[in-house]
Amino acid sequence: MAQDIIKTHDINFSYRPFNILATVIAYNGASIAFSPYGHYWRQLRKICTIELLSVKRVQSFRCIREEEVSSMIKTICAREEGSVVNLSEMISSLIYGIVARAAFGKKYKFQQVFISAMEEILHLAGGPSVTDLYPSIKVLQILSSKKGKYERLHRKTDGILQDILDDHRNRKGSDYCEVEEDLIDVLLKFQQDNDLQHPFTDENIKAVIQDMFTAGGETSSTVLEWCLSEMIKNPKVMEEAQAEVRRVYGNKGYVDELGLHQLIYLKSIIKETLRLHPPVPLSVPRENKERCKINGYEIPAKSTVLFNLWAMGRDSKYWNESESFKPERFLNSSIDYKGKFFEYIPFGAGRRICPGITFAIPNMELPLANLLYHFDWKLPNQIKHEDLDMSESFGLTVRRKNDLCLVPITHINPSMCV
Ligand code: HEM
């Protein structure tokens, strides 16, 4: 059915439901993720794939990723040997830090307030919404407590983003040059472009920047958290992954992006994690414009369609030993996540497939390879690996319910290296 919807009826199902989140947070549907299929969305999508998240642009952020990861590794090393590290917190702050520097060009004073507000929005968005179930009862929208919360958070994030935009406009020459062009620079350039079919206001820019945080922050950090959890639960996988990364980087003393393409086993660990723990388990909702028939069912126009990626990834009809964590299944296999294999679509598929794959992959591979290269990991308080709690939280993204806290044992200390 996923194939039927995303392949055969792709255009018809390329719309998104227009809910409170889209109205209040996404500037009336001005963001890439929430705008309805049409000219405006096509324009944004083009800017996004050709400019914002192109391979070249993502490569230009390499130094940001390497610096942020190296700083995380040094922080872990500086701790007293044997002390417990909250990896969930560290990873989340690392990924948001990378996205923020790529988007804003440098660290801003209010960056953390912005990130916390974004996290709160995602948390709120995960809960049930009566107004979305009964959209025609308008009074529910007025009475909704969520709406008020969203409006309060939106005022906060909007003010911060506007300050950052204005700061970019007013800066002189090479005031800050951590990267040649950050994402706001790119979008401001488009604002000056008179050939655009749709004018590009500050609101549009802010909506797109918000997309990068909501879609690009929690997703990658959630995957990393589950990768490490699964490796702790499956020590043989951890050993093999460590052996691979230590073989590839040898005595270099650090893991940079140059050798990442050689980490074949590590890549299959990420794929297997995306199968068992897709960070957006119900994908991003789609909506159909016109009435149609799918698998014998009449689907009325404007139905909200959810894909249960979590269940698809665990379906024994498609996967051997579907509940077991077996990265080997992806070695020598042509199955990937780019939207061609409909039983495995953690990034979605079709016209609205996630445009952030090229950015997400190094954001996950580099930290993971570093954590495996520099440290061995064990559970605190003599907890056995098979007893690690794997409960999931409830939300738009499904993270671990309890933070992943581990004890690192330094294998290669970065301060010892050149
Ligand atoms: C592991 C990381 C990620 C996962 C699993 C993921 C997953 C998804 C999924 C399932 C969708 C819905 C696709 C559909 O409707 O078919 C989506 C959409 C989207 N993602 Fe991602 N994503 C990730 C990282 C990122 C990153 C790093 C960015 C950008 C910085 C990003 C930007 C977007 C945007 C803008 C959309 C909306 C696309 C549209 O509506 O046209 N994502 N993502």
Boltz pocket constraint, residues with backbone or C-beta under 6 A from the ligand:
constraints:
  - pocket:
      binder: B
      contacts: [[A, 32], [A, 33], [A, 34], [A, 35], [A, 45], [A, 53], [A, 211], [A, 212], [A, 213], [A, 215], [A, 216], [A, 217], [A, 219], [A, 220], [A, 223], [A, 278], [A, 279], [A, 280], [A, 283], [A, 284], [A, 285], [A, 286], [A, 345], [A, 346], [A, 347], [A, 348], [A, 349], [A, 350], [A, 351], [A, 352], [A, 353], [A, 354], [A, 355], [A, 356], [A, 357], [A, 359], [A, 360]]
      max_distance: 6.0
